[in-house]
Amino acid sequence: MIISVHVPRTAGNSFGLALEHRFGERLLSDYNNDRPDGLPVYTWPRRWRSRAWVRSHASDLTASYDAVHGHFTASKYFPILRRDLCIFLREPTDRTISNYRKDLSSAAFSRYDRYIAKLLTLSQYASLPTQSRIYAIYTNGLPMEQFAFVGITEEYEASLALFEGIFGVSLPKYHINVHLHAVRMRAAAGKPSEIPYQRQQEVPDDFSLRERKAVRAAQRANYVIYDEARRRFDALYSRHVR
């Protein structure tokens, strides 16, 4: 079973849609029940129940699914199922700014997240434990060598080539923000649904150099893991693609 950890704002939605296209009903979408960066008083009871369910249904999961993707930490399914662990990571400053914009602007997401973002400056937001240590939270401290696949958001297409090189599975290239609805409508109509992936189109960056430096300073822990991920990506790419 392929176990794909979706860290927010790292092209995980695009990757998840590609997995859905490839695996269909054999993909388990695991969102909301075990998201580790939510408000603890609400998330911890739900997370405990979700993890207990996985432990008690490990054999059923193996029989029913070929892949699982969603917002959960790496330890939820690994080492319970001992399968192929995957993750995408993104340059930490860019990821944090993207997440900040999302929390500020979209009513479709948690009202709590939006409220917190509106109270804080960008640098204060970047210093929150859930933002300054988000990679450690989602990886559960597992070293990158424990991940069979490590993708880099800035090299998305090369990452898909690496995924195919490792697993022998070719995935379509989606641009989730613009085309998600169109892709699903075309799929429902039985039409070809692949649309070339493009980098996410976001609001132009109007933050000052000083603000970006403050974010970068708050992201030191994330940069340690991101740098490790880049080295792991390069090593895997040399082995499986070049």
C-alpha positions in Angstrom: 0.0 0.0 0.0 1.2 3.5 -0.9 0.8 5.8 2.1 0.9 9.5 1.0 1.1 12.2 3.6 -0.4 15.5 2.5 1.3 18.5 4.2 -1.0 21.5 3.5 0.0 23.8 0.6 2.6 21.4 -1.0 0.6 20.5 -4.1 -1.0 17.6 -2.2 -4.4 18.3 -3.8 -3.0 18.0 -7.3 -1.1 14.8 -6.3 -4.2 13.4 -4.6 -6.3 14.0 -7.7 -3.7 12.2 -9.7 -3.8 9.3 -7.3 -7.6 9.2 -7.5 -7.4 9.1 -11.3 -5.0 6.2 -11.2 -6.4 4.1 -8.3 -10.1 5.0 -8.3 -11.9 3.2 -5.6 -8.7 1.5 -4.5 -7.6 4.9 -3.1 -8.6 5.8 0.5 -9.0 9.5 1.0 -8.2 10.2 4.7 -9.0 13.9 5.6 -10.3 15.6 8.7 -10.2 12.7 11.1 -6.5 12.8 11.9 -5.3 16.3 10.8 -2.5 17.1 13.3 -2.4 20.9 13.0 -5.9 21.6 14.2 -7.2 22.9 17.5 -6.1 20.1 20.0 -9.2 20.2 22.2 -11.3 19.1 19.2 -8.8 17.1 17.1 -7.1 14.8 19.7 -10.2 12.7 20.6 -11.0 12.3 16.9 -7.4 11.5 16.1 -7.2 8.8 18.8 -10.4 7.1 17.5 -9.2 7.3 13.9 -5.8 5.7 14.8 -7.4 3.0 16.9 -9.6 2.1 14.0 -6.6 1.7 11.7 -4.9 -0.5 14.1 -7.9 -2.8 14.4 -8.6 -2.9 10.6 -5.1 -3.1 9.2 -5.8 -6.4 7.3 -9.0 -5.0 5.8 -7.3 -1.9 4.7 -4.6 -3.9 2.9 -7.2 -6.0 1.2 -9.4 -3.1 0.1 -7.0 -0.3 -0.9 -3.8 0.1 -2.9 -3.1 3.7 -1.7 -4.1 6.2 1.0 -3.7 9.9 0.8 -4.7 12.7 3.2 -3.9 15.0 6.2 -2.4 12.6 8.7 1.0 12.1 10.3 3.4 9.5 9.0 3.0 7.3 12.0 -0.7 6.7 11.5 -0.3 3.9 8.9 3.5 3.3 9.2 4.8 1.0 10.7 1.3 -0.6 11.3 1.1 -1.6 7.7 4.8 -1.4 6.8 4.2 -0.1 3.3 5.6 2.6 1.0 5.6 6.0 2.7 5.4 9.1 0.4 5.5 12.9 1.0 5.7 16.2 -0.9 7.6 19.1 0.7 7.8 22.7 -0.4 10.2 25.6 0.2 9.2 26.6 3.8 8.9 30.4 3.4 6.7 30.0 0.3 4.6 27.3 1.9 4.0 29.5 5.0 3.0 32.6 3.0 0.7 30.5 0.9 -0.9 29.0 4.0 -1.3 32.4 5.6 -3.0 33.8 2.5 -5.4 30.8 2.5 -6.3 31.2 6.1 -6.9 34.9 5.6 -9.0 34.8 2.5 -11.1 31.7 2.2 -14.3 31.2 4.1 -14.3 27.6 2.9 -11.7 26.7 5.4 -11.8 26.6 9.2 -13.3 29.8 10.8 -10.8 29.3 13.6 -7.8 29.3 11.3 -9.2 32.4 9.6 -9.8 34.2 12.9 -6.2 33.4 14.1 -4.6 34.6 10.9 -6.5 37.9 11.0 -5.2 38.5 14.6 -1.5 37.9 13.6 1.1 39.5 11.4 2.8 37.2 8.8 5.9 36.8 11.0 3.8 36.0 14.1 1.8 33.5 12.1 5.0 31.9 10.9 6.2 31.5 14.5 3.1 29.5 15.5 4.2 25.9 16.5 1.9 24.5 13.9 3.6 26.5 11.2 7.2 26.7 12.5 7.4 22.9 13.0 4.8 21.7 10.5 7.2 19.3 8.7 8.3 17.7 12.0 4.6 17.3 13.0 3.6 15.6 9.7 6.7 13.4 9.5 6.5 12.5 13.2 10.3 12.9 13.3 10.9 10.1 10.8 14.1 10.7 8.8 13.7 11.1 5.0 15.3 7.7 4.5 12.2 6.1 5.9 10.2 7.6 3.0 10.1 5.5 -0.2 9.2 8.6 -2.2 10.0 12.2 -1.5 8.5 14.8 -3.9 9.5 18.5 -4.1 6.7 20.9 -5.0 9.0 23.2 -6.9 9.9 20.2 -9.1 6.5 18.7 -9.4 6.8 17.2 -12.9 10.2 15.7 -12.0 8.7 14.4 -8.8 6.0 12.6 -10.8 8.7 11.1 -13.0 10.4 9.9 -9.8 7.1 8.4 -8.6 6.8 6.4 -11.8 10.4 5.3 -11.6 9.9 4.0 -8.1 6.5 2.4 -8.3 6.0 1.9 -12.0 2.8 4.0 -11.8 2.3 6.9 -14.3 0.2 9.7 -12.9 -1.5 12.5 -14.8 -0.4 16.1 -14.3 -3.2 18.3 -12.8 -3.4 21.9 -11.8 -5.8 21.6 -9.0 -6.8 25.2 -8.4 -8.0 26.1 -11.8 -9.1 22.8 -13.3 -10.5 20.6 -10.6 -14.1 21.1 -11.5 -13.4 20.8 -15.2 -11.5 17.6 -14.7 -14.2 16.0 -12.7 -16.9 17.1 -15.2 -14.9 15.7 -18.1 -14.3 12.4 -16.2 -18.0 12.1 -15.4 -18.7 12.6 -19.2 -16.2 9.9 -20.1 -13.8 12.3 -21.7 -10.0 12.5 -21.4 -9.3 14.3 -18.1 -5.6 15.0 -18.1 -4.7 18.7 -18.0 -1.1 19.9 -17.8 0.1 20.8 -14.3 1.2 24.4 -13.8 2.6 26.1 -10.7 -0.2 27.4 -8.4 -1.4 30.8 -9.5 -1.6 32.9 -6.3 -1.9 36.5 -5.4 1.3 38.4 -6.3 3.7 38.5 -3.3 3.4 42.0 -1.8 5.3 41.1 1.4 8.5 43.1 2.0 12.0 41.5 2.0 12.1 42.2 5.7 8.8 40.3 6.3 10.1 37.3 4.2 13.3 37.3 6.2 11.3 37.2 9.5 9.3 34.2 8.1 12.5 32.5 7.1 14.0 33.0 10.6 10.9 31.4 12.1 11.1 28.4 9.7 14.5 27.1 10.8 13.2 23.7 11.9 11.3 23.3 8.7 14.4 24.2 6.6 16.4 21.4 8.3 13.8 18.8 7.1 13.3 20.5 3.7 17.1 20.4 3.0 17.1 16.7 4.0 14.1 16.1 1.7 16.0 17.8 -1.2 19.0 15.5 -0.7 16.7 12.5 -0.5 14.9 13.6 -3.7 18.2 14.0 -5.5 19.5 10.6 -4.5 16.2 8.9 -5.4 16.1 10.7 -8.8 19.6 9.7 -9.6 18.8 6.1 -8.8 15.4 5.7 -10.4 15.2 8.3 -13.3 18.6 9.4 -14.6 
